């Protein structure tokens, strides 16, 4: 009785020990070592193991022997998972899958064997006892097994009951430990994930910083040597790049050049310029993708002949190259290599190099475009300067031609008026000469006493007739001179004055009589007599003169009859001035070029090409109006002008601009 009480106290102590172990131990192995030691104090436990399930799928169970102490068999690796056998193949699998305890002797184990195979793996025990480890949902966690290889140590029914009780407590403790393990594993996994995320973020920040540096470099660096050196430094911050080469492709020459080369073994590049197709640079560009090689791979590439004419040292530990591509255009290649076995490039390094190479291609393209734009801008500025100079000269020449055309027009007016004045003055001279001669003859008759009444009356008739002829012709000459004087002064002056539009038109047409003389063309004026202008009469005179002269030169053929009609009326302080002829007219193409300077259909026949151009500038400039023109072949030409009656109402700035025009 005392022995049984002592054992029960030992069992109670063991159960308490299991509780303490589950709270104190940090891993399953340490816990099971404590359980094994405590179990050995209440029963024989020289051979003891625990198998825990590790499910990898719904139909494929795995088991690990996390704790194994045995006198006969070697312990399996606790970290290795084994496929769980069927209940017919293993007592451990039978206990786990049936979820009930099992106690068997050697004879029972042998009776389960068939075809020469034992039931289970390992040495057959004299007495074997196993209990399932179940969670709170009765799901198997594994099995706890104790066994004996000699007949002196067997397990009683009380041992079985105690073992089942211990298995129940171990199951509860294992759930806690496994939960802790899972939590620790989750924490470790999350920590590792966070560390990876931090590393990726730092890597992304490094790449972003490198791209910023690259963009700033391409925008602010003009020196090629500085650009390449800084590019090496930027890439060196992302991947180990003690050996660095940059080669550029020149499609026009079908060759490669090496503007930058840094190497631990070679002070200078083997060649600075070589034909495209040689070396690893050409190999990478021909493949149009980044390449990663180790030493053996590089040597195999050379040996196979796929790499033509390798350049530089081939004793490399790791090598990678990336093409600088932008769309279909190739700019070159960046190569980084290592001679140190401790510096081996990875796919991640290659991805970074390829990424940077693409952005370097963008930077090169932008720099080339900037240089091209700068050259084009300089060329354009030179062309603009030349064009501005030519335009200034053209404007000066045009202004001079317009001025000369105005003077020529005035000169033609002077010549015509002078010719018209010659006729009445010639008649006056003839009449005066005739009168002087008659006076001489009359005096001689008077002195001889032969002058009678009839002779005296005849002399008086001659005097009367001569004086009438002289009066008529001198008045005609005076009118021509007066009209010419006013029109000539107006055309040579750019001042505003008051004038009556109808009377002024009569004076202008009177000055144009020499042009109209001998022509079968009549001019009809229909203008209101009460239109009093405050404007530039010289502009009006020049406009009417150019219209009439253009009609005579271009609108009518030699001896052709025609009629020119001029009308003027006032509408809301705006003068509506219409001019039309019934000449030959013009087609749409000619009409579209009517106001262009130097355009004429009579070049070489007296046409300067400035008449309509001056007309347009005078209407839109000094008169401040607008002009429209309508014409068609056989329908004559019709101008419709509209301009203010009073130009004094404009501000000083606008009048100053008009005077400059």
C-alpha positions in Angstrom: 0.0 0.0 0.0 2.8 2.4 0.9 4.6 1.5 -2.3 1.5 2.3 -4.3 1.0 5.6 -2.5 4.6 6.5 -3.2 4.2 5.7 -6.9 1.1 7.8 -7.1 3.0 10.7 -5.4 5.7 10.2 -8.0 3.1 10.3 -10.8 1.6 13.4 -9.4 5.1 14.9 -9.2 5.7 13.9 -12.8 2.5 15.5 -14.0 3.4 18.7 -12.2 6.9 18.5 -13.7 5.3 18.2 -17.2 3.3 21.4 -16.5 6.5 23.2 -15.4 8.4 21.9 -18.4 5.8 23.1 -20.8 6.0 26.6 -19.4 9.8 26.7 -19.0 11.0 25.0 -22.1 11.5 26.9 -25.3 11.5 24.0 -27.7 10.0 20.5 -28.1 13.2 18.6 -27.8 14.1 20.2 -24.4 10.5 19.5 -23.2 10.6 15.8 -24.3 14.0 15.3 -22.6 12.5 16.4 -19.3 9.4 14.2 -19.9 11.7 11.2 -20.6 13.7 11.8 -17.4 10.5 12.2 -15.3 9.0 9.1 -16.9 12.1 7.1 -16.0 11.5 7.7 -12.3 8.1 5.9 -12.3 8.6 3.1 -14.9 11.1 1.5 -17.1 11.9 4.0 -20.0 15.2 3.1 -21.4 13.7 3.1 -24.9 11.5 6.1 -25.6 10.6 8.1 -28.7 8.0 10.6 -29.8 6.8 10.9 -33.5 4.9 14.1 -34.5 2.9 14.4 -37.7 3.8 17.0 -40.3 1.0 17.2 -42.9 2.1 18.4 -46.3 -1.2 17.8 -48.0 -4.7 16.3 -47.6 -3.6 12.8 -48.8 0.1 12.8 -48.0 0.9 12.6 -44.2 4.5 13.1 -43.0 6.0 12.3 -39.6 9.2 13.4 -37.8 10.9 11.6 -35.0 11.5 14.7 -32.9 12.9 12.7 -29.9 14.4 9.2 -30.1 16.4 7.3 -27.4 16.9 3.6 -28.1 19.3 0.9 -27.0 19.2 -1.0 -30.2 18.5 1.3 -33.1 20.1 4.6 -34.2 18.1 7.7 -33.9 16.7 9.2 -37.2 17.3 12.9 -38.0 14.7 14.9 -36.0 14.5 17.5 -38.8 13.8 14.9 -41.6 10.2 14.1 -42.5 9.2 10.6 -43.4 6.1 9.4 -45.2 3.7 8.0 -42.7 3.2 4.3 -43.3 -0.1 2.5 -43.3 -1.5 0.9 -40.1 -0.7 -2.5 -41.5 3.0 -1.6 -41.9 3.8 0.2 -38.7 2.5 0.1 -35.1 3.4 3.8 -34.8 1.3 4.6 -37.8 -1.5 2.3 -36.4 -1.6 4.3 -33.1 -1.6 7.7 -34.9 -4.2 6.8 -37.6 -6.5 4.8 -35.3 -6.0 7.3 -32.4 -6.1 4.6 -29.7 -3.4 3.2 -27.5 -1.6 -0.1 -28.5 0.3 -2.5 -26.3 1.9 -5.6 -27.9 4.5 -8.3 -27.2 7.2 -9.6 -29.6 5.0 -12.6 -30.5 2.1 -10.3 -31.5 4.5 -8.1 -33.5 5.8 -11.2 -35.3 2.3 -12.4 -36.0 1.6 -9.2 -37.8 4.6 -9.7 -40.1 4.1 -11.2 -43.5 6.3 -12.1 -46.5 9.4 -11.9 -44.5 8.8 -8.3 -43.4 8.5 -7.2 -39.8 5.6 -5.0 -38.6 7.4 -1.7 -38.2 10.9 -0.6 -38.8 13.8 -1.4 -36.5 14.5 -4.1 -33.9 11.4 -6.0 -32.6 10.8 -5.2 -28.9 9.8 -7.7 -26.3 7.1 -5.3 -25.1 5.9 -2.2 -27.0 3.5 0.4 -25.7 2.3 3.4 -27.7 -0.3 6.1 -27.1 -1.7 8.7 -29.6 -1.1 12.4 -28.9 -4.4 14.2 -29.7 -5.4 17.8 -29.7 -8.6 19.2 -28.2 -10.4 18.3 -31.4 -9.2 14.7 -31.2 -6.9 15.3 -34.2 -3.7 13.3 -34.0 -0.6 15.2 -33.3 1.6 12.1 -33.3 2.5 9.2 -31.0 4.5 8.6 -27.8 6.1 5.2 -27.5 8.0 3.3 -24.8 9.5 -0.2 -25.4 11.6 -2.9 -23.8 14.0 -5.4 -25.4 14.2 -7.9 -22.5 11.6 -9.9 -20.7 12.6 -8.6 -17.3 11.1 -5.3 -18.1 7.4 -5.5 -19.2 4.6 -3.1 -18.7 1.6 -3.8 -16.5 -2.0 -2.6 -16.9 -1.2 0.1 -14.3 1.8 1.2 -16.4 -0.5 1.4 -19.4 -3.0 3.6 -17.5 -0.2 5.9 -16.2 1.3 6.1 -19.7 -2.1 7.1 -21.2 -2.5 9.7 -18.5 1.0 11.0 -19.2 0.3 11.0 -23.0 -2.8 13.2 -22.4 -0.7 15.7 -20.4 2.1 15.6 -23.0 -0.5 16.3 -25.8 -1.8 19.4 -24.0 1.8 20.6 -23.4 2.8 19.9 -27.0 -0.1 21.9 -28.3 1.1 24.9 -26.3 4.7 24.4 -27.4 3.7 23.9 -31.0 1.5 27.0 -30.8 4.5 28.8 -29.4 6.7 27.3 -32.1 4.2 28.4 -34.7 4.0 31.8 -33.2 7.8 32.1 -33.1 8.0 30.7 -36.6 5.4 33.2 -37.8 7.3 36.0 -36.0 10.5 34.8 -37.6 8.9 34.6 -41.0 7.3 38.0 -40.6 10.6 39.4 -39.3 12.4 37.9 -42.3 9.6 39.3 -44.6 9.9 42.7 -43.1 13.7 42.5 -43.4 13.3 41.6 -47.0 10.8 44.4 -47.5 13.2 46.8 -45.8 16.0 45.6 -48.0 13.9 45.8 -51.1 12.8 49.3 -50.1 16.4 50.4 -49.5 17.3 48.9 -52.8 14.4 50.7 -54.5 15.5 53.9 -52.8 19.1 53.4 -53.9 17.9 52.8 -57.5 15.6 55.8 -57.4 18.5 57.9 -56.0 20.7 56.5 -58.8 18.1 57.5 -61.4 17.9 61.0 -60.0 21.6 61.3 -60.1 21.6 60.0 -63.7 18.9 62.5 -64.8 20.8 65.3 -63.1 24.0 64.1 -64.6 22.6 64.0 -68.2 21.1 67.5 -67.8 24.0 69.3 -66.2 27.2 67.6 -67.4 28.7 68.5 -70.8 32.1 66.9 -70.3 32.0 63.3 -71.6 34.9 62.1 -69.3 33.1 63.4 -66.2 29.8 61.9 -67.3 31.3 58.4 -67.7 33.2 58.6 -64.4 30.1 59.7 -62.5 28.1 57.0 -64.3 30.6 54.4 -63.0 30.2 55.8 -59.5 26.4 55.7 -59.6 26.3 52.1 -60.8 29.0 51.1 -58.3 26.6 52.2 -55.5 24.2 49.5 -56.6 26.4 46.6 -57.6 30.2 45.8 -57.1 31.8 47.5 -60.1 35.6 47.6 -59.6 36.0 46.6 -63.2 33.8 48.7 -65.5 33.6 49.2 -69.2 31.3 51.4 -71.4 31.3 50.8 -75.1 29.3 52.9 -77.7 27.9 51.7 -81.0 28.3 53.7 -84.1 25.9 52.4 -86.8 27.1 54.7 -89.5 30.7 53.3 -89.2 29.6 49.8 -88.0 32.1 49.9 -85.2 32.4 50.2 -81.4 34.4 52.7 -79.3 35.4 52.5 -75.7 35.2 55.9 -74.1 35.5 54.6 -70.5 37.5 51.7 -69.0 38.5 50.8 -65.4 40.1 47.5 -64.6 42.1 45.9 -61.8 44.4 44.1 -64.1 44.6 46.3 -67.2 45.5 50.0 -66.9 44.0 50.7 -70.3 41.5 49.1 -72.6 43.0 46.6 -75.0 41.5 48.6 -77.9 39.7 52.0 -78.1 38.0 51.2 -81.4 37.1 48.0 -83.0 34.7 46.6 -85.6 31.2 45.6 -84.6 31.0 41.8 -84.1 34.2 41.4 -82.0 34.4 40.9 -78.3 31.7 40.5 -75.6 30.3 44.0 -76.3 29.2 42.9 -79.7 28.0 39.6 -78.3 25.6 41.4 -75.9 24.4 43.8 -78.5 23.7 41.1 -81.0 21.6 39.2 -78.4 19.9 42.5 -77.4 19.6 41.3 -73.8 21.6 41.3 -70.6 24.0 38.4 -70.1 25.4 36.9 -66.8 28.4 34.5 -66.9 30.7 32.8 -64.5 34.3 31.9 -65.3 33.5 28.4 -66.7 30.6 29.8 -68.7 32.8 32.5 -70.2 35.5 30.0 -71.1 32.9 27.7 -72.7 31.6 30.6 -74.8 35.1 31.3 -76.0 35.8 27.7 -76.7 32.6 27.1 -78.7 33.5 30.0 -81.0 30.2 31.8 -80.3 32.3 34.6 -78.9 34.5 36.0 -81.6 37.9 37.5 -80.8 37.6 38.1 -77.0 39.5 41.1 -75.7 41.1 41.8 -72.3 41.6 39.3 -69.5 39.6 36.1 -69.6 40.5 35.0 -66.1 37.2 36.2 -64.5 35.2 34.9 -61.6 31.9 36.6 -62.7 30.8 38.8 -65.6 27.7 40.6 -66.7 26.8 43.0 -69.5 23.7 44.9 -70.4 22.8 46.6 -73.7 21.8 50.3 -73.8 18.6 50.1 -75.8 15.8 52.6 -76.5 13.1 51.0 -78.6 14.9 49.5 -81.6 17.9 51.9 -81.4 21.2 50.6 -79.9 23.4 53.1 -78.1 26.0 50.7 -76.6 26.7 48.3 -73.7 27.8 48.5 -70.1 30.0 45.7 -68.7 30.9 44.9 -65.1 33.2 42.0 -64.2 34.9 40.5 -61.1 38.2 38.6 -60.7 37.4 37.8 -57.0 35.6 34.5 -56.2 34.0 36.3 -53.2 32.3 38.7 -55.6 29.9 36.7 -57.7 27.0 38.5 -59.5 23.5 37.3 -59.2 20.4 37.6 -61.4 19.3 40.5 -59.1 22.5 42.3 -59.9 22.0 41.7 -63.6 18.5 43.0 -63.4 19.8 46.2 -61.8 22.5 46.6 -64.4 20.0 46.1 -67.2 17.6 48.6 -65.6 20.3 51.2 -65.3 21.6 50.5 -68.8 18.1 51.2 -70.3 18.0 54.5 -68.3 21.5 55.4 -69.5 20.2 54.9 -73.0 17.4 57.3 -72.3 19.9 59.8 -70.8 22.2 59.5 -73.9 19.2 59.9 -76.2 18.1 63.0 -74.3 21.6 64.5 -74.4 22.0 63.8 -78.1 18.6 65.4 -78.7 19.6 68.4 -76.6 22.8 68.8 -78.6 20.8 68.4 -81.8 18.3 71.0 -80.6 21.1 73.3 -79.6 22.7 73.0 -83.0 19.4 73.5 -84.7 18.7 76.5 -82.5 22.0 78.1 -83.3 21.5 77.4 -87.0 18.0 78.7 -86.8 19.2 81.9 -85.0 21.8 82.4 -87.7 19.1 81.9 -90.4 16.8 84.2 -88.5 19.5 86.9 -88.3 20.2 86.5 -92.0 16.4 86.6 -92.7 15.9 89.6 -90.5 18.8 91.4 -92.2 17.4 90.5 -95.6 13.9 91.5 -94.5 15.2 94.8 -93.2 16.9 95.4 -96.5 13.8 94.3 -98.4 11.6 96.7 -96.4 14.0 99.5 -97.0 14.1 98.7 -100.7 10.4 98.3 -100.7 9.9 101.6 -98.9 12.3 103.3 -101.3 10.5 101.7 -104.3 7.1 102.9 -102.9 8.5 106.4 -102.4 10.0 106.3 -105.9 6.7 105.1 -107.3 4.9 108.0 -105.5 7.4 110.4 -106.9 7.2 108.8 -110.3 3.4 109.1 -110.2 3.7 112.8 -109.2 6.3 113.2 -112.0 3.9 111.7 -114.5 1.2 114.1 -113.2 3.6 117.0 -113.7 4.4 116.0 -117.2 0.8 115.5 -118.1 -0.2 118.9 -116.6 2.7 120.6 -118.2 1.7 119.2 -121.6 -1.9 120.3 -121.0 -0.8 123.8 -120.0 1.4 124.1 -123.2 -1.7 124.1 -125.4 -3.6 127.1 -124.0 -0.4 129.0 -123.4 0.7 128.3 -127.0 -2.7 129.6 -128.2 -2.2 132.7 -126.1 1.3 133.2 -127.5 -0.1 132.8 -131.1 -2.9 135.2 -130.4 -0.6 137.8 -128.8 1.8 137.6 -131.8 -1.1 138.0 -134.2 -2.4 140.9 -132.2 1.1 142.6 -132.2 1.3 142.2 -136.0 -2.2 143.6 -136.6 -1.3 146.5 -134.3 1.8 147.3 -136.4 -0.1 147.2 -139.6 -2.8 149.4 -138.3 -0.2 152.0 -137.1 1.4 152.0 -140.5 -2.0 152.6 -142.2 -2.7 155.4 -139.8 0.7 157.0 -140.4 0.2 156.8 -144.2 -3.3 158.2 -143.9 -4.9 155.2 -145.5 -6.7 154.0 -142.4 -10.4 154.2 -143.0 -13.5 153.3 -140.9 -13.7 149.8 -142.2 -10.0 149.1 -141.5 -10.4 150.4 -138.0 -13.5 148.3 -137.3 -11.6 145.2 -138.7 -8.8 146.0 -136.3 -11.2 146.2 -133.4 -12.7 142.9 -134.3 -9.3 141.3 -134.3 -8.5 142.7 -130.9 -11.8 141.4 -129.5 -11.3 138.0 -130.9 -7.7 137.7 -129.7 -8.6 138.9 -126.2 -11.4 136.3 -126.0 -9.0 133.5 -127.1 -6.4 134.7 -124.6 -8.9 135.0 -121.7 -10.3 131.5 -122.3 -7.0 129.8 -122.6 -5.4 131.6 -119.6 -8.3 130.6 -117.5 -8.0 127.0 -118.6 -4.3 127.1 -117.7 -5.0 128.7 -114.4 -7.5 126.0 -113.5 -5.0 123.3 -114.4 -2.3 124.9 -112.4 -4.6 125.4 -109.4 -5.7 121.7 -109.5 -2.2 120.4 -110.0 -0.9 122.6 -107.2 -3.4 121.3 -104.6 -3.1 117.6 -105.7 0.7 117.8 -105.8 0.9 119.4 -102.4 -1.5 116.8 -100.9 0.4 113.8 -102.4 3.7 115.1 -101.1 2.3 115.9 -97.6 1.0 113.6 -94.9 -1.0 116.1 -92.9 -4.7 116.1 -92.0 -6.8 118.9 -93.4 -10.4 119.7 -94.1 -11.7 119.2 -97.6 -14.9 118.5 -99.5 -14.8 115.0 -101.0 -16.8 115.8 -104.2 -14.8 118.9 -105.0 -11.6 117.2 -104.3 -12.5 114.3 -106.6 -13.2 116.8 -109.4 -9.7 118.4 -108.8 -8.0 115.0 -108.9 -9.8 114.0 -112.1 -8.9 117.3 -113.6 -5.3 116.6 -112.9 -5.8 113.2 -114.6 -7.1 114.7 -117.8 -3.8 114.2 -119.6 -4.0 110.5 -118.8 -7.6 110.3 -120.1 -7.0 112.4 -123.2 -7.1 110.3 -126.3 -8.8 107.4 -124.5 -12.3 106.2 -125.2 -12.9 105.9 -121.5 -15.2 108.2 -119.5 -15.3 108.8 -115.8 -18.6 109.4 -114.0 -18.7 110.7 -110.4 -21.7 110.2 -108.2 -20.7 111.6 -104.8 -22.8 113.5 -102.2 -21.8 117.2 -102.2 -22.0 117.5 -98.4 -19.3 115.0 -97.4 -16.7 117.2 -95.6 -13.6 115.2 -94.6 -11.2 115.7 -91.8 -8.5 113.3 -93.1 -5.6 112.8 -95.4 -6.4 114.2 -98.9 -3.0 113.0 -100.3 -4.1 109.5 -99.5 -7.4 110.0 -101.3 -5.7 111.6 -104.3 -3.1 108.8 -104.5 -5.8 106.1 -104.2 -8.0 107.6 -107.0 -5.0 108.1 -109.2 -3.8 104.5 -108.8 -7.3 103.2 -109.4 -7.8 105.2 -112.6 -4.3 104.5 -114.0 -4.6 100.8 -113.2 -7.9 100.6 -115.1 -6.4 102.4 -118.1 -3.2 100.2 -118.1 -4.7 96.8 -117.2 -8.5 97.1 -117.7 -8.8 98.4 -121.3 -7.1 97.6 -124.5 -5.9 100.1 -127.1 -8.9 102.1 -128.4 -11.3 100.2 -126.3 -14.3 102.1 -125.0 -15.2 102.0 -121.3 -16.8 103.7 -118.3 -15.4 104.2 -114.9 -17.9 105.0 -112.1 -17.0 106.5 -108.7 -19.6 106.9 -106.0 -19.3 108.1 -102.4 -21.8 108.3 -99.6 -21.8 108.7 -95.8 -23.1 106.0 -93.4 -22.7 106.6 -89.6 -19.6 108.8 -90.0 -18.1 106.2 -92.4 -17.5 107.1 -96.0 -18.5 104.3 -98.3 -16.4 104.8 -101.5 -17.1 102.5 -104.5 -15.0 102.4 -107.7 -15.8 100.2 -110.6 -14.8 99.8 -114.3 -16.2 97.6 -117.0 -12.8 96.4 -118.3 -11.5 92.9 -118.9 -11.4 92.0 -115.1 -9.2 89.2 -113.7 -9.3 85.6 -112.6 -9.3 84.3 -109.0 -5.6 83.6 -109.0 -4.7 87.1 -110.2 -7.2 88.6 -107.8 -5.7 86.8 -104.9 -2.3 88.4 -105.6 -3.7 91.9 -106.5 -2.3 93.6 -103.4 1.0 91.8 -103.3 4.0 94.1 -103.8 5.6 94.0 -107.2 2.9 91.7 -108.6 1.9 92.9 -112.1 0.5 91.5 -115.3 2.2 94.2 -117.4 5.8 93.8 -116.4 8.0 95.3 -119.1 5.0 97.3 -120.4 5.0 100.1 -117.8 3.6 98.1 -114.8 5.6 98.4 -111.5 3.4 96.1 -109.4 3.1 98.7 -106.6 -0.1 100.6 -107.6 -2.6 98.3 -105.8 -0.1 97.6 -103.0 0.2 101.3 -102.3 -3.6 101.7 -102.6 -4.2 98.9 -99.9 -1.6 100.4 -97.5 -3.1 103.9 -97.8 -6.7 102.7 -97.2 -5.8 100.5 -94.2 -3.1 102.9 -92.9 -3.6 106.7 -93.1 -7.4 106.5 -93.9 -7.9 103.8 -91.2 -10.4 101.8 -93.3 -10.8 98.6 -95.1 -10.9 97.6 -98.8 -12.6 94.7 -100.6 -12.3 93.9 -104.3 -14.5 91.8 -106.6 -13.6 90.8 -110.1 -14.1 88.1 -112.7 -12.9 87.7 -116.3 -15.0 90.0 -118.6 -16.8 91.6 -115.6 -14.5 94.5 -114.8 -13.1 95.4 -111.4 -15.0 96.7 -108.4 -13.3 98.2 -105.3 -15.4 98.9 -102.2 -13.6 101.1 -99.6 -14.9 102.1 -96.2 -13.0 104.6 -94.0 -13.9 107.2 -91.2 -14.9 110.7 -92.3 -13.0 112.3 -89.4 -9.5 111.1 -88.5 -8.9 113.8 -85.9 -11.0 111.9 -83.4 -8.3 109.3 -83.0 -5.8 109.4 -80.1 -2.3 110.7 -80.4 -0.7 107.3 -80.4 -2.8 106.0 -83.3 -2.3 109.2 -85.4 1.5 108.9 -84.7 1.4 105.3 -86.1 -0.6 106.5 -89.1 1.9 109.3 -89.8 4.8 106.8 -89.5 3.0 104.5 -92.0 
